[in-house]
Amino acid sequence: EELMKQILDFSRRRDMKPERFEAARPLRRSLPLVKHRIEKRKIQMEEDIAADLPLVYGNGEELGQVLMNMVTNAADAAPEGGTVRVTLTGNAKGGVDYAIEDNGTGVPEEIRDRIFDPFFTTKEPGKGTGLGLSIVHTIVSNHGGRGLVEKSDRLGGARVLGGPPPPPKHGS
């Protein structure tokens, strides 16, 4: 049932109506939606949001979906009582990088290039659909950005990085 809901929601892609907004807005809207999962597993949430971030240009609802999927995956990967860290930083291109990292086992090098593929999952049967990171990849790509999975130097598990490019210099 959940898989069908995700597929239907994703297939009903609305026209992206980009706007400028504060970088933390999608995070503030998405965290309450995964709060129960985090609390149930006694996960410690850490936030590191840089001051004076530039505005983001895109669809805030879709970027909230990206962050929700990234935090959900990190919380599932972290051990019970573990840690998930959300970091928002400005980047050299004038945009914002959203990074989510956990202290789980990480993503083995040999499957990193498949992690954003639809229906690919490392979760046990019945625990995941393999659509979360595929949705992340599609939304970030539609915003002109890209996603990256690497080892977290800080927490030892996975670090998923994604975000849209900076707003255009002219226009909306």
Residue frames as a rotation matrix with the C-alpha (Angstrom) as fourth column:
GLU 1
0.564 0.825 0.000 0.00
0.825 -0.564 0.000 0.00
0.000 0.000 -1.000 0.00
GLU 2
0.500 -0.463 -0.732 2.79
0.109 -0.805 0.583 2.42
-0.859 -0.371 -0.352 0.92
LEU 3
-0.573 -0.738 0.356 4.69
0.406 0.121 0.906 1.52
-0.712 0.664 0.231 -2.26
MET 4
-0.150 0.607 0.780 1.66
0.976 -0.035 0.215 2.28
0.158 0.794 -0.588 -4.42
LYS 5
0.787 0.432 -0.440 1.11
0.533 -0.835 0.134 5.58
-0.309 -0.340 -0.888 -2.62
GLN 6
0.047 -0.866 -0.497 4.74
0.063 -0.494 0.867 6.60
-0.997 -0.072 0.031 -3.25
ILE 7
-0.671 -0.287 0.684 4.56
0.641 0.240 0.729 5.61
-0.373 0.927 0.023 -6.91
LEU 8
0.214 0.851 0.479 1.28
0.958 -0.278 0.066 7.46
0.189 0.445 -0.875 -7.46
ASP 9
0.726 -0.004 -0.688 2.46
0.323 -0.881 0.346 10.56
-0.608 -0.473 -0.638 -5.62
PHE 10
-0.253 -0.942 -0.222 5.67
0.098 -0.253 0.962 10.59
-0.962 0.222 0.157 -7.61
SER 11
-0.578 0.053 0.815 3.99
0.793 0.275 0.544 9.96
-0.195 0.960 -0.200 -10.96
ARG 12
0.547 0.819 0.175 1.66
0.834 -0.551 -0.024 12.93
0.077 0.159 -0.984 -10.42
ARG 13
-0.449 -0.827 -0.339 4.56
0.830 -0.527 0.183 15.31
-0.330 -0.199 0.923 -10.74
ARG 14
0.695 0.661 -0.282 3.29
0.558 -0.744 -0.368 18.81
-0.453 0.098 -0.886 -10.71
ASP 15
0.506 -0.535 0.677 4.87
0.409 -0.542 -0.734 21.60
0.760 0.648 -0.056 -12.66
MET 16
-0.083 -0.608 -0.789 7.74
0.994 -0.103 -0.026 22.81
-0.065 -0.787 0.614 -10.59
LYS 17
0.723 0.310 0.618 6.94
0.329 -0.940 0.087 26.36
0.608 0.141 -0.782 -9.60
PRO 18
-0.151 -0.886 -0.438 10.30
0.892 0.069 -0.446 27.58
0.426 -0.458 0.780 -8.40
GLU 19
0.846 0.300 0.441 10.60
0.064 -0.878 0.474 30.31
0.529 -0.373 -0.762 -5.84
ARG 20
-0.325 -0.925 0.197 13.29
-0.102 -0.173 -0.980 31.76
0.940 -0.338 -0.039 -3.62
PHE 21
0.812 0.573 0.109 13.19
-0.182 0.071 0.981 30.71
0.554 -0.816 0.162 0.02
GLU 22
0.241 -0.711 0.660 15.33
-0.970 -0.151 0.191 30.30
-0.037 -0.686 -0.726 3.11
ALA 23
-0.356 -0.532 -0.768 17.50
-0.646 0.734 -0.209 27.17
0.675 0.422 -0.605 2.93
ALA 24
-0.981 -0.078 0.179 16.25
-0.190 0.592 -0.783 25.73
-0.045 -0.802 -0.596 6.24
ARG 25
-0.279 0.960 0.009 12.54
-0.936 -0.270 -0.226 25.99
-0.215 -0.072 0.974 5.34
PRO 26
0.220 0.410 -0.885 12.23
-0.625 0.756 0.195 22.54
0.749 0.510 0.423 3.70
LEU 27
-0.657 -0.521 -0.545 14.05
0.108 0.651 -0.752 20.99
0.746 -0.553 -0.371 6.66
ARG 28
-0.898 0.335 0.285 11.74
-0.401 -0.358 -0.843 22.67
-0.180 -0.872 0.456 9.19
ARG 29
0.032 0.968 -0.250 8.70
-0.999 0.025 -0.032 21.36
-0.025 0.250 0.968 7.30
SER 30
0.212 0.035 -0.977 9.99
-0.488 0.869 -0.075 17.81
0.846 0.493 0.202 6.80
LEU 31
-0.777 -0.629 -0.026 11.46
-0.294 0.399 -0.868 16.96
0.556 -0.667 -0.495 10.22
PRO 32
-0.429 0.656 0.620 8.10
-0.815 0.015 -0.579 16.84
-0.390 -0.754 0.528 12.03
LEU 33
0.489 0.660 -0.570 6.96
-0.851 0.505 -0.145 14.22
0.192 0.556 0.809 9.48
VAL 34
0.231 -0.474 -0.850 9.73
-0.051 0.866 -0.497 11.81
0.972 0.158 0.176 10.50
LYS 35
-0.221 -0.313 0.924 9.88
-0.851 -0.402 -0.339 12.77
0.477 -0.861 -0.178 14.18
HIS 36
0.654 0.561 0.507 7.99
-0.741 0.608 0.284 9.63
-0.149 -0.561 0.814 15.28
ARG 37
0.852 -0.387 -0.353 10.46
0.142 0.819 -0.556 7.33
0.504 0.423 0.753 13.50
ILE 38
-0.095 -0.936 0.338 13.42
-0.177 -0.318 -0.931 9.14
0.980 -0.149 -0.136 15.05
GLU 39
-0.107 0.125 0.986 11.93
-0.968 -0.240 -0.075 9.10
0.227 -0.963 0.147 18.55
LYS 40
0.863 0.505 0.022 10.85
-0.501 0.848 0.171 5.45
0.068 -0.159 0.985 18.29
ARG 41
0.669 -0.683 -0.293 14.44
0.462 0.692 -0.555 4.40
0.582 0.236 0.778 17.59
LYS 42
0.803 -0.305 -0.511 15.86
0.383 -0.393 0.836 6.87
-0.456 -0.867 -0.199 20.16
ILE 43
0.152 -0.723 0.674 17.95
0.937 -0.112 -0.331 8.53
0.315 0.682 0.660 17.46
GLN 44
0.105 -0.222 -0.969 19.78
0.515 -0.822 0.244 11.70
-0.851 -0.525 0.028 18.46
MET 45
0.610 0.149 0.778 19.25
0.765 -0.365 -0.531 14.43
0.205 0.919 -0.337 15.84
GLU 46
-0.150 -0.685 -0.713 22.01
0.577 -0.646 0.499 16.96
-0.803 -0.336 0.492 15.37
GLU 47
0.769 0.374 0.519 21.64
0.640 -0.463 -0.614 20.07
0.011 0.804 -0.595 13.24
ASP 48
-0.244 -0.827 -0.506 24.39
0.549 -0.548 0.631 22.28
-0.800 -0.124 0.587 11.92
ILE 49
0.551 0.518 0.654 22.88
0.834 -0.357 -0.421 25.10
0.016 0.778 -0.628 9.88
ALA 50
-0.533 -0.844 0.066 25.38
0.846 -0.533 0.020 27.72
0.019 0.066 0.998 8.76
ALA 51
0.105 0.498 -0.861 24.53
0.425 -0.805 -0.413 31.34
-0.899 -0.323 -0.297 9.37
ASP 52
0.033 -0.048 -0.998 23.89
-0.548 -0.836 0.022 33.67
-0.836 0.547 -0.054 6.46
LEU 53
-0.468 -0.109 0.877 23.05
0.526 0.763 0.376 30.99
-0.710 0.638 -0.300 3.90
PRO 54
-0.916 0.198 -0.348 21.98
-0.390 -0.634 0.668 32.27
-0.088 0.748 0.658 0.49
LEU 55
0.092 0.991 0.095 18.39
-0.766 0.132 -0.630 31.85
-0.637 -0.015 0.771 -0.59
VAL 56
-0.704 -0.178 0.687 17.54
0.197 0.881 0.431 28.62
-0.682 0.439 -0.585 -2.37
TYR 57
-0.313 0.593 -0.741 15.70
-0.903 -0.429 0.039 28.64
-0.295 0.681 0.670 -5.69
GLY 58
-0.921 0.059 -0.384 13.40
-0.113 0.905 0.410 25.73
0.372 0.421 -0.827 -6.36
ASN 59
0.148 0.983 -0.105 10.31
-0.324 0.149 0.934 23.97
0.934 -0.104 0.340 -5.15
GLY 60
-0.435 -0.354 0.828 10.35
-0.854 -0.128 -0.504 23.94
0.284 -0.927 -0.247 -1.34
GLU 61
0.527 0.704 0.475 7.82
-0.794 0.607 -0.019 21.12
-0.302 -0.367 0.880 -1.11
GLU 62
0.864 -0.242 -0.441 9.93
-0.096 0.781 -0.617 18.86
0.494 0.576 0.651 -3.31
LEU 63
-0.175 -0.977 0.118 13.14
-0.334 -0.054 -0.941 19.72
0.926 -0.204 -0.317 -1.47
GLY 64
-0.081 0.262 0.962 11.30
-0.994 0.048 -0.097 18.91
-0.072 -0.964 0.256 1.77
GLN 65
0.914 0.404 -0.034 10.54
-0.403 0.899 -0.170 15.47
-0.038 0.169 0.985 0.28
VAL 66
0.363 -0.876 -0.318 14.26
-0.114 0.297 -0.948 15.10
0.925 0.380 0.008 -0.48
LEU 67
-0.456 -0.581 0.674 15.21
-0.695 -0.241 -0.678 15.90
0.556 -0.778 -0.294 3.11
MET 68
0.332 0.661 0.673 12.48
-0.915 0.399 0.059 13.70
-0.229 -0.636 0.737 4.54
ASN 69
0.935 0.001 -0.355 13.69
-0.154 0.902 -0.404 10.72
0.319 0.432 0.843 2.48
MET 70
0.050 -0.997 -0.052 17.32
-0.162 0.043 -0.986 11.38
0.985 0.057 -0.160 3.35
VAL 71
-0.378 -0.143 0.915 16.61
-0.895 -0.196 -0.400 11.67
0.236 -0.970 -0.054 7.10
THR 72
0.672 0.681 0.291 14.38
-0.723 0.689 0.059 8.57
-0.161 -0.250 0.955 7.02
ASN 73
0.734 -0.453 -0.507 17.11
0.007 0.751 -0.661 6.52
0.680 0.481 0.554 5.36
ALA 74
-0.302 -0.892 0.336 19.73
-0.374 -0.214 -0.903 7.81
0.877 -0.398 -0.269 7.78
ALA 75
-0.090 0.355 0.931 17.51
-0.995 -0.002 -0.095 7.03
-0.031 -0.935 0.353 10.79
ASP 76
0.901 0.429 -0.068 16.88
-0.434 0.896 -0.090 3.52
0.022 0.110 0.994 9.45
ALA 77
0.482 -0.798 -0.362 20.62
0.062 0.443 -0.894 2.97
0.874 0.408 0.263 8.89
ALA 78
-0.307 -0.592 0.745 21.69
-0.709 -0.379 -0.594 4.26
0.634 -0.711 -0.303 12.31
PRO 79
-0.636 0.084 -0.767 21.66
0.437 0.858 -0.269 1.80
0.636 -0.506 -0.583 15.19
GLU 80
0.551 0.829 -0.098 18.98
0.516 -0.245 0.821 2.24
0.656 -0.503 -0.563 17.83
GLY 81
0.751 -0.246 -0.613 20.12
0.468 -0.458 0.756 5.13
-0.467 -0.854 -0.229 20.01
GLY 82
-0.133 -0.862 0.489 22.41
0.973 -0.020 0.229 6.28
-0.187 0.506 0.842 17.20
THR 83
-0.156 -0.076 -0.985 22.95
0.163 -0.985 0.050 9.67
-0.974 -0.153 0.166 15.61
VAL 84
0.214 0.198 0.956 21.72
0.976 -0.086 -0.201 11.45
0.043 0.976 -0.212 12.50
ARG 85
-0.276 -0.400 -0.874 23.27
0.407 -0.872 0.270 14.80
-0.870 -0.282 0.404 11.59
VAL 86
0.568 0.478 0.670 21.80
0.822 -0.296 -0.486 17.36
-0.034 0.827 -0.562 9.20
THR 87
-0.268 -0.729 -0.630 24.19
0.516 -0.660 0.545 19.99
-0.813 -0.179 0.553 7.86
LEU 88
0.758 0.424 0.497 23.34
0.652 -0.446 -0.614 22.97
-0.038 0.788 -0.614 5.65
THR 89
-0.037 -0.840 -0.541 26.32
0.435 -0.501 0.748 24.87
-0.900 -0.208 0.384 4.30
GLY 90
0.734 0.130 -0.667 26.97
-0.462 -0.625 -0.629 27.35
-0.498 0.770 -0.398 1.56
ASN 91
0.460 -0.609 0.647 29.07
0.675 0.713 0.190 26.03
-0.576 0.349 0.739 -1.30
ALA 92
-0.478 -0.827 -0.296 31.68
0.385 -0.500 0.776 27.53
-0.789 0.257 0.558 -3.61
LYS 93
-0.705 0.261 0.659 29.11
0.664 -0.084 0.743 27.96
0.249 0.962 -0.114 -6.41
GLY 94
-0.877 0.366 0.310 26.90
-0.419 -0.900 -0.122 30.22
0.234 -0.237 0.943 -4.30
GLY 95
0.065 0.913 -0.402 24.30
-0.355 0.398 0.846 27.54
0.933 0.087 0.350 -3.56
VAL 96
0.071 0.048 0.996 23.48
-0.992 0.107 0.065 25.45
-0.103 -0.993 0.055 -0.50
ASP 97
-0.499 -0.240 -0.832 24.54
-0.323 0.943 -0.078 21.87
0.804 0.230 -0.548 0.20
TYR 98
0.452 0.651 0.610 22.21
-0.883 0.230 0.409 19.70
0.126 -0.723 0.679 2.26
ALA 99
-0.444 -0.630 -0.637 24.06
-0.442 0.772 -0.456 16.80
0.780 0.079 -0.621 3.91
ILE 100
0.639 0.588 0.497 22.57
-0.756 0.357 0.549 14.04
0.145 -0.726 0.672 6.02
GLU 101
-0.296 -0.784 -0.546 24.88
-0.502 0.614 -0.609 11.61
0.813 0.094 -0.575 7.76
ASP 102
0.792 0.571 0.219 24.47
-0.520 0.440 0.732 8.73
0.322 -0.693 0.645 10.20
ASN 103
-0.187 -0.866 0.463 26.57
-0.974 0.224 0.025 6.43
-0.125 -0.447 -0.886 12.34
GLY 104
0.812 0.494 0.312 25.36
-0.418 0.864 -0.282 3.23
-0.408 0.099 0.907 10.70
THR 105
0.335 -0.688 0.644 27.50
0.411 0.722 0.557 0.80
-0.848 0.078 0.524 8.72
GLY 106
-0.310 -0.445 -0.840 27.74
-0.500 -0.676 0.542 3.05
-0.809 0.588 -0.013 5.66
VAL 107
0.834 0.528 -0.162 27.21
-0.373 0.321 -0.871 2.22
-0.408 0.786 0.465 2.00
PRO 108
0.204 -0.802 0.562 29.73
0.406 0.592 0.697 -0.25
-0.891 0.086 0.446 0.59
GLU 109
-0.386 -0.510 -0.769 31.80
-0.440 -0.631 0.639 1.17
-0.811 0.585 0.019 -2.27
GLU 110
-0.958 -0.093 0.272 30.64
0.156 0.626 0.764 -1.57
-0.241 0.774 -0.585 -4.68
ILE 111
-0.214 0.943 0.255 26.97
0.977 0.213 0.031 -0.47
-0.025 0.256 -0.966 -4.52
ARG 112
-0.371 0.046 -0.928 27.33
0.347 -0.919 -0.185 3.32
-0.861 -0.390 0.325 -4.27
ASP 113
-0.929 -0.010 -0.370 26.70
-0.317 -0.499 0.807 3.79
-0.192 0.867 0.460 -7.99
ARG 114
-0.644 0.739 -0.196 23.38
0.360 0.519 0.775 1.90
0.674 0.429 -0.601 -7.66
ILE 115
-0.778 0.271 -0.567 22.08
0.580 -0.037 -0.814 3.55
-0.242 -0.962 -0.128 -4.50
PHE 116
-0.594 0.569 -0.568 19.88
-0.442 -0.821 -0.361 6.06
-0.672 0.036 0.739 -6.40
ASP 117
-0.900 0.261 -0.349 18.43
-0.211 0.439 0.873 3.41
0.381 0.860 -0.340 -8.77
PRO 118
-0.031 0.964 0.264 14.64
-0.960 -0.102 0.261 2.85
0.279 -0.245 0.928 -8.52
PHE 119
0.822 0.550 -0.149 13.72
-0.450 0.787 0.422 -0.18
0.350 -0.279 0.894 -6.40
PHE 120
-0.022 -0.870 -0.493 17.30
0.218 0.477 -0.851 -0.75
0.976 -0.126 0.179 -5.23
THR 121
0.633 0.236 0.737 17.38
-0.633 -0.389 0.669 -1.22
0.445 -0.890 -0.097 -1.48
THR 122
-0.505 -0.796 -0.334 19.75
-0.299 0.525 -0.797 -2.62
0.810 -0.303 -0.503 1.11
LYS 123
-0.365 0.464 0.807 16.92
-0.923 -0.064 -0.381 -2.98
-0.125 -0.883 0.452 3.62
GLU 124
-0.916 0.072 0.395 15.51
0.028 0.993 -0.117 -6.38
-0.401 -0.096 -0.911 4.47
PRO 125
-0.725 0.674 0.142 12.35
0.329 0.158 0.931 -7.49
0.606 0.721 -0.336 2.62
GLY 126
0.230 0.937 -0.263 9.26
0.835 -0.051 0.548 -5.59
0.500 -0.346 -0.794 3.73
LYS 127
0.168 -0.239 -0.956 11.30
0.800 -0.534 0.274 -2.74
-0.576 -0.811 0.102 5.25
GLY 128
-0.298 -0.316 -0.901 11.92
-0.189 -0.905 0.381 -0.58
-0.936 0.284 0.210 2.21
THR 129
0.720 0.655 0.229 10.72
0.153 0.172 -0.973 0.05
-0.677 0.735 0.023 -1.32
GLY 130
-0.228 -0.870 0.437 13.92
0.811 0.078 0.579 1.27
-0.538 0.487 0.688 -2.90
LEU 131
0.314 0.427 0.848 12.20
0.847 -0.530 -0.046 4.47
0.430 0.733 -0.528 -3.98
GLY 132
0.758 0.065 -0.648 13.36
0.499 -0.697 0.515 6.96
-0.419 -0.714 -0.561 -1.34
LEU 133
-0.107 -0.892 -0.440 16.80
0.143 -0.452 0.881 7.74
-0.984 0.031 0.176 -2.75
SER 134
-0.513 0.038 0.858 15.52
0.853 0.132 0.504 7.38
-0.094 0.991 -0.100 -6.32
ILE 135
0.611 0.773 0.169 13.03
0.767 -0.631 0.114 10.15
0.195 0.060 -0.979 -5.56
VAL 136
0.512 -0.531 -0.675 15.86
0.242 -0.665 0.706 12.18
-0.824 -0.525 -0.212 -3.98
HIS 137
-0.521 -0.797 0.306 17.95
0.488 0.016 0.873 11.78
-0.700 0.604 0.381 -7.13
THR 138
-0.196 0.530 0.825 15.10
0.956 -0.083 0.281 12.71
0.217 0.844 -0.491 -9.47
ILE 139
0.807 0.553 -0.206 14.05
0.589 -0.779 0.216 15.82
-0.041 -0.296 -0.954 -7.53
VAL 140
0.290 -0.780 -0.554 17.62
0.155 -0.533 0.832 17.06
-0.944 -0.327 -0.034 -7.06
SER 141
-0.609 -0.494 0.621 18.33
0.651 0.136 0.747 16.43
-0.453 0.859 0.239 -10.78
ASN 142
0.177 0.778 0.602 15.15
0.944 -0.307 0.118 18.28
0.277 0.548 -0.789 -11.77
HIS 143
0.890 0.073 -0.450 16.45
0.277 -0.871 0.406 21.21
-0.362 -0.486 -0.795 -9.74
GLY 144
0.774 -0.631 0.049 19.74
-0.225 -0.346 -0.911 21.10
0.592 0.694 -0.410 -11.66
GLY 145
0.230 -0.694 0.682 21.73
-0.965 -0.072 0.252 19.62
-0.125 -0.717 -0.686 -8.78
ARG 146
0.087 -0.216 -0.973 23.16
-0.363 0.902 -0.232 16.21
0.928 0.373 0.000 -8.07
GLY 147
0.848 0.217 0.483 23.26
-0.529 0.293 0.797 13.69
0.031 -0.931 0.363 -5.25
LEU 148
-0.056 -0.930 -0.364 26.31
-0.511 0.340 -0.789 11.98
0.857 0.142 -0.495 -3.82
VAL 149
0.965 0.254 0.066 26.78
-0.194 0.518 0.833 9.16
0.177 -0.817 0.549 -1.31
GLU 150
0.029 -0.995 -0.095 30.05
-0.287 0.083 -0.954 8.86
0.957 0.055 -0.284 0.58
LYS 151
0.014 -0.118 -0.993 31.45
0.837 0.544 -0.052 7.73
0.546 -0.831 0.106 3.92
SER 152
0.838 0.302 0.454 30.80
-0.006 -0.828 0.561 10.11
0.545 -0.473 -0.692 6.81
ASP 153
-0.218 -0.976 -0.024 34.12
0.169 -0.014 -0.986 11.23
0.961 -0.219 0.168 8.25
ARG 154
-0.412 0.096 0.906 32.34
-0.749 -0.601 -0.277 12.62
0.518 -0.793 0.320 11.31
LEU 155
0.220 0.661 0.718 29.98
-0.942 0.336 -0.021 9.75
-0.254 -0.671 0.696 12.22
GLY 156
-0.623 -0.632 0.461 31.43
-0.506 0.775 0.379 6.77
-0.597 0.002 -0.802 10.33
GLY 157
-0.019 0.696 0.718 28.27
0.425 0.656 -0.624 5.76
-0.905 0.293 -0.308 8.45
ALA 158
-0.130 0.067 0.989 26.89
0.988 -0.075 0.135 7.17
0.084 0.995 -0.056 5.22
ARG 159
-0.395 0.070 -0.916 26.83
0.133 -0.982 -0.132 10.82
-0.909 -0.174 0.378 4.19
VAL 160
-0.034 0.478 0.877 24.30
0.993 0.114 -0.023 11.77
-0.111 0.871 -0.479 1.52
LEU 161
-0.547 -0.258 -0.797 24.85
0.210 -0.963 0.167 15.16
-0.810 -0.076 0.581 -0.06
GLY 162
-0.310 0.466 0.828 22.44
0.943 0.039 0.331 16.93
0.123 0.884 -0.452 -2.36
GLY 163
-0.047 0.366 -0.929 21.06
0.417 -0.838 -0.351 20.30
-0.908 -0.404 -0.113 -3.18
PRO 164
0.760 0.386 0.522 20.01
0.632 -0.257 -0.731 22.61
-0.148 0.886 -0.440 -5.95
PRO 165
-0.312 -0.852 0.420 22.39
0.887 -0.419 -0.191 24.97
0.339 0.313 0.887 -7.69
PRO 166
-0.722 0.030 -0.691 22.34
0.381 -0.817 -0.433 28.66
-0.578 -0.576 0.578 -6.74
PRO 167
0.398 0.911 -0.105 19.44
0.458 -0.297 -0.838 30.85
-0.795 0.285 -0.536 -7.89
PRO 168
0.168 -0.305 0.938 19.77
0.951 -0.199 -0.235 32.41
0.258 0.931 0.257 -11.32
LYS 169
-0.694 -0.537 -0.480 21.32
0.648 -0.757 -0.091 35.87
-0.314 -0.374 0.873 -11.25
HIS 170
-0.849 0.472 -0.236 18.50
-0.526 -0.796 0.299 37.36
-0.046 0.378 0.925 -13.34
GLY 171
-0.407 0.789 -0.459 14.80
-0.181 0.423 0.888 36.55
0.895 0.445 -0.029 -13.51
SER 172
0.627 0.751 0.210 12.56
-0.395 0.074 0.915 34.99
0.672 -0.657 0.343 -10.90
